[in-house]
Amino acid sequence: MFAPSHFTAVLLFATFASVVFGITQRSTPRAMLRYGLFCWVSFVGVVIAASWLMFFIRR
């Protein structure tokens, strides 16, 4: 059975969501790739920032 960690689940979600966003929101392949990468970095960055915020709130 596949039981990913929380971080692995975030990476999988960010990857699949970014692919969908890139394909559906832009028209040229170059723009699709750039927007997909932007979305991926945004997803992962926000999750890392939120996890640090929760870590310091808990302390």
PDB file of N, CA, C and O in Angstrom, chain B, residues numbered from 101:
ATOM      1  N   MET B 101       0.838  -1.177   0.000  1.00  0.00           N
ATOM      2  CA  MET B 101       0.000   0.000   0.000  1.00  0.00           C
ATOM      3  C   MET B 101       0.886   1.244   0.000  1.00  0.00           C
ATOM      4  O   MET B 101       1.908   1.295   0.683  1.00  0.00           O
ATOM      5  N   PHE B 102       0.479   2.230  -0.769  1.00  0.00           N
ATOM      6  CA  PHE B 102       1.226   3.483  -0.879  1.00  0.00           C
ATOM      7  C   PHE B 102       0.754   4.433   0.209  1.00  0.00           C
ATOM      8  O   PHE B 102      -0.405   4.850   0.215  1.00  0.00           O
ATOM      9  N   ALA B 103       1.651   4.780   1.133  1.00  0.00           N
ATOM     10  CA  ALA B 103       1.313   5.693   2.224  1.00  0.00           C
ATOM     11  C   ALA B 103       2.385   6.782   2.282  1.00  0.00           C
ATOM     12  O   ALA B 103       3.345   6.671   3.044  1.00  0.00           O
ATOM     13  N   PRO B 104       2.219   7.838   1.475  1.00  0.00           N
ATOM     14  CA  PRO B 104       3.251   8.885   1.441  1.00  0.00           C
ATOM     15  C   PRO B 104       3.250   9.733   2.702  1.00  0.00           C
ATOM     16  O   PRO B 104       2.250   9.817   3.415  1.00  0.00           O
ATOM     17  N   SER B 105       4.383  10.354   2.958  1.00  0.00           N
ATOM     18  CA  SER B 105       4.450  11.305   4.068  1.00  0.00           C
ATOM     19  C   SER B 105       3.682  12.560   3.668  1.00  0.00           C
ATOM     20  O   SER B 105       3.253  12.700   2.523  1.00  0.00           O
ATOM     21  N   HIS B 106       3.515  13.458   4.613  1.00  0.00           N
ATOM     22  CA  HIS B 106       2.793  14.691   4.305  1.00  0.00           C
ATOM     23  C   HIS B 106       3.513  15.498   3.226  1.00  0.00           C
ATOM     24  O   HIS B 106       2.881  16.042   2.320  1.00  0.00           O
ATOM     25  N   PHE B 107       4.823  15.567   3.330  1.00  0.00           N
ATOM     26  CA  PHE B 107       5.583  16.341   2.354  1.00  0.00           C
ATOM     27  C   PHE B 107       5.513  15.717   0.964  1.00  0.00           C
ATOM     28  O   PHE B 107       5.412  16.434  -0.031  1.00  0.00           O
ATOM     29  N   THR B 108       5.565  14.403   0.888  1.00  0.00           N
ATOM     30  CA  THR B 108       5.436  13.722  -0.396  1.00  0.00           C
ATOM     31  C   THR B 108       4.058  13.968  -0.996  1.00  0.00           C
ATOM     32  O   THR B 108       3.931  14.171  -2.204  1.00  0.00           O
ATOM     33  N   ALA B 109       3.035  13.949  -0.164  1.00  0.00           N
ATOM     34  CA  ALA B 109       1.687  14.228  -0.643  1.00  0.00           C
ATOM     35  C   ALA B 109       1.577  15.657  -1.179  1.00  0.00           C
ATOM     36  O   ALA B 109       0.903  15.901  -2.180  1.00  0.00           O
ATOM     37  N   VAL B 110       2.241  16.595  -0.508  1.00  0.00           N
ATOM     38  CA  VAL B 110       2.242  17.985  -0.981  1.00  0.00           C
ATOM     39  C   VAL B 110       2.934  18.079  -2.331  1.00  0.00           C
ATOM     40  O   VAL B 110       2.442  18.755  -3.234  1.00  0.00           O
ATOM     41  N   LEU B 111       4.068  17.408  -2.475  1.00  0.00           N
ATOM     42  CA  LEU B 111       4.785  17.437  -3.745  1.00  0.00           C
ATOM     43  C   LEU B 111       3.963  16.824  -4.875  1.00  0.00           C
ATOM     44  O   LEU B 111       3.949  17.352  -5.987  1.00  0.00           O
ATOM     45  N   LEU B 112       3.280  15.718  -4.600  1.00  0.00           N
ATOM     46  CA  LEU B 112       2.424  15.099  -5.617  1.00  0.00           C
ATOM     47  C   LEU B 112       1.268  16.016  -5.997  1.00  0.00           C
ATOM     48  O   LEU B 112       0.980  16.197  -7.180  1.00  0.00           O
ATOM     49  N   PHE B 113       0.608  16.592  -5.004  1.00  0.00           N
ATOM     50  CA  PHE B 113      -0.495  17.502  -5.285  1.00  0.00           C
ATOM     51  C   PHE B 113      -0.011  18.706  -6.079  1.00  0.00           C
ATOM     52  O   PHE B 113      -0.644  19.099  -7.058  1.00  0.00           O
ATOM     53  N   ALA B 114       1.106  19.294  -5.663  1.00  0.00           N
ATOM     54  CA  ALA B 114       1.637  20.465  -6.361  1.00  0.00           C
ATOM     55  C   ALA B 114       1.979  20.129  -7.805  1.00  0.00           C
ATOM     56  O   ALA B 114       1.735  20.934  -8.704  1.00  0.00           O
ATOM     57  N   THR B 115       2.536  18.961  -8.030  1.00  0.00           N
ATOM     58  CA  THR B 115       2.899  18.555  -9.388  1.00  0.00           C
ATOM     59  C   THR B 115       1.670  18.395 -10.269  1.00  0.00           C
ATOM     60  O   THR B 115       1.611  18.959 -11.362  1.00  0.00           O
ATOM     61  N   PHE B 116       0.691  17.631  -9.803  1.00  0.00           N
ATOM     62  CA  PHE B 116      -0.492  17.388 -10.628  1.00  0.00           C
ATOM     63  C   PHE B 116      -1.316  18.654 -10.829  1.00  0.00           C
ATOM     64  O   PHE B 116      -1.790  18.913 -11.935  1.00  0.00           O
ATOM     65  N   ALA B 117      -1.491  19.442  -9.777  1.00  0.00           N
ATOM     66  CA  ALA B 117      -2.265  20.679  -9.904  1.00  0.00           C
ATOM     67  C   ALA B 117      -1.556  21.668 -10.826  1.00  0.00           C
ATOM     68  O   ALA B 117      -2.211  22.351 -11.614  1.00  0.00           O
ATOM     69  N   SER B 118      -0.244  21.755 -10.741  1.00  0.00           N
ATOM     70  CA  SER B 118       0.496  22.677 -11.589  1.00  0.00           C
ATOM     71  C   SER B 118       0.441  22.275 -13.058  1.00  0.00           C
ATOM     72  O   SER B 118       0.364  23.133 -13.937  1.00  0.00           O
ATOM     73  N   VAL B 119       0.481  20.991 -13.319  1.00  0.00           N
ATOM     74  CA  VAL B 119       0.337  20.526 -14.709  1.00  0.00           C
ATOM     75  C   VAL B 119      -1.027  20.929 -15.256  1.00  0.00           C
ATOM     76  O   VAL B 119      -1.121  21.441 -16.371  1.00  0.00           O
ATOM     77  N   VAL B 120      -2.065  20.705 -14.492  1.00  0.00           N
ATOM     78  CA  VAL B 120      -3.414  21.062 -14.931  1.00  0.00           C
ATOM     79  C   VAL B 120      -3.548  22.564 -15.110  1.00  0.00           C
ATOM     80  O   VAL B 120      -4.081  23.024 -16.120  1.00  0.00           O
ATOM     81  N   PHE B 121      -3.069  23.334 -14.138  1.00  0.00           N
ATOM     82  CA  PHE B 121      -3.155  24.799 -14.242  1.00  0.00           C
ATOM     83  C   PHE B 121      -2.376  25.303 -15.451  1.00  0.00           C
ATOM     84  O   PHE B 121      -2.868  26.155 -16.191  1.00  0.00           O
ATOM     85  N   GLY B 122      -1.179  24.790 -15.658  1.00  0.00           N
ATOM     86  CA  GLY B 122      -0.375  25.229 -16.793  1.00  0.00           C
ATOM     87  C   GLY B 122      -1.042  24.945 -18.121  1.00  0.00           C
ATOM     88  O   GLY B 122      -1.034  25.790 -19.015  1.00  0.00           O
ATOM     89  N   ILE B 123      -1.623  23.755 -18.259  1.00  0.00           N
ATOM     90  CA  ILE B 123      -2.262  23.375 -19.519  1.00  0.00           C
ATOM     91  C   ILE B 123      -3.541  24.157 -19.761  1.00  0.00           C
ATOM     92  O   ILE B 123      -3.814  24.567 -20.889  1.00  0.00           O
ATOM     93  N   THR B 124      -4.319  24.366 -18.723  1.00  0.00           N
ATOM     94  CA  THR B 124      -5.632  24.993 -18.924  1.00  0.00           C
ATOM     95  C   THR B 124      -5.601  26.514 -18.907  1.00  0.00           C
ATOM     96  O   THR B 124      -6.528  27.144 -19.415  1.00  0.00           O
ATOM     97  N   GLN B 125      -4.562  27.124 -18.337  1.00  0.00           N
ATOM     98  CA  GLN B 125      -4.571  28.573 -18.183  1.00  0.00           C
ATOM     99  C   GLN B 125      -3.726  29.321 -19.212  1.00  0.00           C
ATOM    100  O   GLN B 125      -3.860  30.539 -19.329  1.00  0.00           O
ATOM    101  N   ARG B 126      -2.881  28.652 -19.942  1.00  0.00           N
ATOM    102  CA  ARG B 126      -2.018  29.311 -20.923  1.00  0.00           C
ATOM    103  C   ARG B 126      -2.140  28.625 -22.274  1.00  0.00           C
ATOM    104  O   ARG B 126      -2.563  27.473 -22.363  1.00  0.00           O
ATOM    105  N   SER B 127      -1.760  29.358 -23.339  1.00  0.00           N
ATOM    106  CA  SER B 127      -2.003  28.829 -24.686  1.00  0.00           C
ATOM    107  C   SER B 127      -0.750  28.306 -25.378  1.00  0.00           C
ATOM    108  O   SER B 127      -0.852  27.375 -26.177  1.00  0.00           O
ATOM    109  N   THR B 128       0.414  28.860 -25.109  1.00  0.00           N
ATOM    110  CA  THR B 128       1.623  28.383 -25.774  1.00  0.00           C
ATOM    111  C   THR B 128       2.391  27.436 -24.856  1.00  0.00           C
ATOM    112  O   THR B 128       2.314  27.567 -23.634  1.00  0.00           O
ATOM    113  N   PRO B 129       3.129  26.483 -25.427  1.00  0.00           N
ATOM    114  CA  PRO B 129       3.881  25.537 -24.594  1.00  0.00           C
ATOM    115  C   PRO B 129       4.863  26.208 -23.640  1.00  0.00           C
ATOM    116  O   PRO B 129       5.001  25.777 -22.495  1.00  0.00           O
ATOM    117  N   ARG B 130       5.540  27.247 -24.091  1.00  0.00           N
ATOM    118  CA  ARG B 130       6.492  27.946 -23.223  1.00  0.00           C
ATOM    119  C   ARG B 130       5.766  28.596 -22.045  1.00  0.00           C
ATOM    120  O   ARG B 130       6.224  28.508 -20.906  1.00  0.00           O
ATOM    121  N   ALA B 131       4.643  29.243 -22.319  1.00  0.00           N
ATOM    122  CA  ALA B 131       3.870  29.883 -21.250  1.00  0.00           C
ATOM    123  C   ALA B 131       3.290  28.834 -20.303  1.00  0.00           C
ATOM    124  O   ALA B 131       3.218  29.060 -19.095  1.00  0.00           O
ATOM    125  N   MET B 132       2.877  27.685 -20.849  1.00  0.00           N
ATOM    126  CA  MET B 132       2.365  26.598 -20.013  1.00  0.00           C
ATOM    127  C   MET B 132       3.426  26.134 -19.028  1.00  0.00           C
ATOM    128  O   MET B 132       3.149  25.959 -17.842  1.00  0.00           O
ATOM    129  N   LEU B 133       4.640  25.936 -19.525  1.00  0.00           N
ATOM    130  CA  LEU B 133       5.729  25.458 -18.677  1.00  0.00           C
ATOM    131  C   LEU B 133       6.078  26.485 -17.608  1.00  0.00           C
ATOM    132  O   LEU B 133       6.237  26.137 -16.438  1.00  0.00           O
ATOM    133  N   ARG B 134       6.199  27.748 -18.005  1.00  0.00           N
ATOM    134  CA  ARG B 134       6.551  28.790 -17.038  1.00  0.00           C
ATOM    135  C   ARG B 134       5.477  28.948 -15.972  1.00  0.00           C
ATOM    136  O   ARG B 134       5.791  29.080 -14.789  1.00  0.00           O
ATOM    137  N   TYR B 135       4.206  28.934 -16.383  1.00  0.00           N
ATOM    138  CA  TYR B 135       3.127  29.085 -15.406  1.00  0.00           C
ATOM    139  C   TYR B 135       3.028  27.856 -14.506  1.00  0.00           C
ATOM    140  O   TYR B 135       2.774  27.983 -13.308  1.00  0.00           O
ATOM    141  N   GLY B 136       3.228  26.672 -15.076  1.00  0.00           N
ATOM    142  CA  GLY B 136       3.224  25.455 -14.276  1.00  0.00           C
ATOM    143  C   GLY B 136       4.322  25.460 -13.231  1.00  0.00           C
ATOM    144  O   GLY B 136       4.094  25.069 -12.086  1.00  0.00           O
ATOM    145  N   LEU B 137       5.517  25.902 -13.617  1.00  0.00           N
ATOM    146  CA  LEU B 137       6.617  25.994 -12.655  1.00  0.00           C
ATOM    147  C   LEU B 137       6.331  27.049 -11.588  1.00  0.00           C
ATOM    148  O   LEU B 137       6.631  26.842 -10.412  1.00  0.00           O
ATOM    149  N   PHE B 138       5.752  28.179 -11.996  1.00  0.00           N
ATOM    150  CA  PHE B 138       5.382  29.205 -11.033  1.00  0.00           C
ATOM    151  C   PHE B 138       4.378  28.660 -10.018  1.00  0.00           C
ATOM    152  O   PHE B 138       4.520  28.888  -8.817  1.00  0.00           O
ATOM    153  N   CYS B 139       3.371  27.946 -10.498  1.00  0.00           N
ATOM    154  CA  CYS B 139       2.366  27.369  -9.592  1.00  0.00           C
ATOM    155  C   CYS B 139       3.000  26.348  -8.656  1.00  0.00           C
ATOM    156  O   CYS B 139       2.685  26.321  -7.466  1.00  0.00           O
ATOM    157  N   TRP B 140       3.889  25.507  -9.180  1.00  0.00           N
ATOM    158  CA  TRP B 140       4.524  24.482  -8.357  1.00  0.00           C
ATOM    159  C   TRP B 140       5.346  25.115  -7.236  1.00  0.00           C
ATOM    160  O   TRP B 140       5.240  24.711  -6.077  1.00  0.00           O
ATOM    161  N   VAL B 141       6.162  26.103  -7.583  1.00  0.00           N
ATOM    162  CA  VAL B 141       6.979  26.786  -6.578  1.00  0.00           C
ATOM    163  C   VAL B 141       6.080  27.487  -5.560  1.00  0.00           C
ATOM    164  O   VAL B 141       6.376  27.493  -4.365  1.00  0.00           O
ATOM    165  N   SER B 142       4.989  28.072  -6.034  1.00  0.00           N
ATOM    166  CA  SER B 142       4.066  28.749  -5.122  1.00  0.00           C
ATOM    167  C   SER B 142       3.427  27.770  -4.147  1.00  0.00           C
ATOM    168  O   SER B 142       3.384  28.030  -2.945  1.00  0.00           O
ATOM    169  N   PHE B 143       2.931  26.646  -4.655  1.00  0.00           N
ATOM    170  CA  PHE B 143       2.318  25.635  -3.784  1.00  0.00           C
ATOM    171  C   PHE B 143       3.304  25.174  -2.716  1.00  0.00           C
ATOM    172  O   PHE B 143       2.994  25.198  -1.525  1.00  0.00           O
ATOM    173  N   VAL B 144       4.475  24.761  -3.139  1.00  0.00           N
ATOM    174  CA  VAL B 144       5.457  24.218  -2.203  1.00  0.00           C
ATOM    175  C   VAL B 144       5.953  25.303  -1.244  1.00  0.00           C
ATOM    176  O   VAL B 144       6.119  25.042  -0.052  1.00  0.00           O
ATOM    177  N   GLY B 145       6.185  26.494  -1.741  1.00  0.00           N
ATOM    178  CA  GLY B 145       6.642  27.587  -0.888  1.00  0.00           C
ATOM    179  C   GLY B 145       5.642  27.962   0.184  1.00  0.00           C
ATOM    180  O   GLY B 145       6.013  28.187   1.337  1.00  0.00           O
ATOM    181  N   VAL B 146       4.377  28.031  -0.191  1.00  0.00           N
ATOM    182  CA  VAL B 146       3.336  28.375   0.782  1.00  0.00           C
ATOM    183  C   VAL B 146       3.209  27.283   1.839  1.00  0.00           C
ATOM    184  O   VAL B 146       3.025  27.582   3.019  1.00  0.00           O
ATOM    185  N   VAL B 147       3.304  26.040   1.433  1.00  0.00           N
ATOM    186  CA  VAL B 147       3.202  24.941   2.407  1.00  0.00           C
ATOM    187  C   VAL B 147       4.380  24.968   3.375  1.00  0.00           C
ATOM    188  O   VAL B 147       4.195  24.766   4.575  1.00  0.00           O
ATOM    189  N   ILE B 148       5.573  25.213   2.877  1.00  0.00           N
ATOM    190  CA  ILE B 148       6.744  25.274   3.764  1.00  0.00           C
ATOM    191  C   ILE B 148       6.617  26.457   4.716  1.00  0.00           C
ATOM    192  O   ILE B 148       6.891  26.324   5.909  1.00  0.00           O
ATOM    193  N   ALA B 149       6.206  27.612   4.202  1.00  0.00           N
ATOM    194  CA  ALA B 149       6.037  28.792   5.060  1.00  0.00           C
ATOM    195  C   ALA B 149       4.953  28.550   6.110  1.00  0.00           C
ATOM    196  O   ALA B 149       5.125  28.916   7.272  1.00  0.00           O
ATOM    197  N   ALA B 150       3.851  27.945   5.712  1.00  0.00           N
ATOM    198  CA  ALA B 150       2.770  27.668   6.663  1.00  0.00           C
ATOM    199  C   ALA B 150       3.202  26.656   7.719  1.00  0.00           C
ATOM    200  O   ALA B 150       2.810  26.765   8.881  1.00  0.00           O
ATOM    201  N   SER B 151       4.004  25.675   7.321  1.00  0.00           N
ATOM    202  CA  SER B 151       4.454  24.685   8.307  1.00  0.00           C
ATOM    203  C   SER B 151       5.387  25.323   9.330  1.00  0.00           C
ATOM    204  O   SER B 151       5.314  24.986  10.511  1.00  0.00           O
ATOM    205  N   TRP B 152       6.264  26.237   8.907  1.00  0.00           N
ATOM    206  CA  TRP B 152       7.117  26.941   9.861  1.00  0.00           C
ATOM    207  C   TRP B 152       6.282  27.830  10.769  1.00  0.00           C
ATOM    208  O   TRP B 152       6.542  27.913  11.969  1.00  0.00           O
ATOM    209  N   LEU B 153       5.290  28.487  10.209  1.00  0.00           N
ATOM    210  CA  LEU B 153       4.411  29.331  11.012  1.00  0.00           C
ATOM    211  C   LEU B 153       3.700  28.502  12.082  1.00  0.00           C
ATOM    212  O   LEU B 153       3.636  28.908  13.242  1.00  0.00           O
ATOM    213  N   MET B 154       3.167  27.347  11.695  1.00  0.00           N
ATOM    214  CA  MET B 154       2.499  26.474  12.669  1.00  0.00           C
ATOM    215  C   MET B 154       3.475  25.968  13.711  1.00  0.00           C
ATOM    216  O   MET B 154       3.109  25.815  14.876  1.00  0.00           O
ATOM    217  N   PHE B 155       4.727  25.704  13.308  1.00  0.00           N
ATOM    218  CA  PHE B 155       5.742  25.244  14.253  1.00  0.00           C
ATOM    219  C   PHE B 155       5.990  26.297  15.328  1.00  0.00           C
ATOM    220  O   PHE B 155       6.073  25.969  16.512  1.00  0.00           O
ATOM    221  N   PHE B 156       6.110  27.567  14.919  1.00  0.00           N
ATOM    222  CA  PHE B 156       6.381  28.626  15.892  1.00  0.00           C
ATOM    223  C   PHE B 156       5.149  28.989  16.711  1.00  0.00           C
ATOM    224  O   PHE B 156       5.280  29.406  17.862  1.00  0.00           O
ATOM    225  N   ILE B 157       3.981  28.842  16.154  1.00  0.00           N
ATOM    226  CA  ILE B 157       2.751  29.101  16.929  1.00  0.00           C
ATOM    227  C   ILE B 157       2.606  28.054  18.034  1.00  0.00           C
ATOM    228  O   ILE B 157       2.194  28.374  19.149  1.00  0.00           O
ATOM    229  N   ARG B 158       2.942  26.824  17.723  1.00  0.00           N
ATOM    230  CA  ARG B 158       2.806  25.742  18.705  1.00  0.00           C
ATOM    231  C   ARG B 158       3.775  25.887  19.864  1.00  0.00           C
ATOM    232  O   ARG B 158       3.471  25.474  20.983  1.00  0.00           O
ATOM    233  N   ARG B 159       4.925  26.462  19.609  1.00  0.00           N
ATOM    234  CA  ARG B 159       5.956  26.603  20.656  1.00  0.00           C
ATOM    235  C   ARG B 159       5.539  27.633  21.606  1.00  0.00           C
ATOM    236  O   ARG B 159       6.257  27.914  22.566  1.00  0.00           O
TER     237      ARG B 159
END
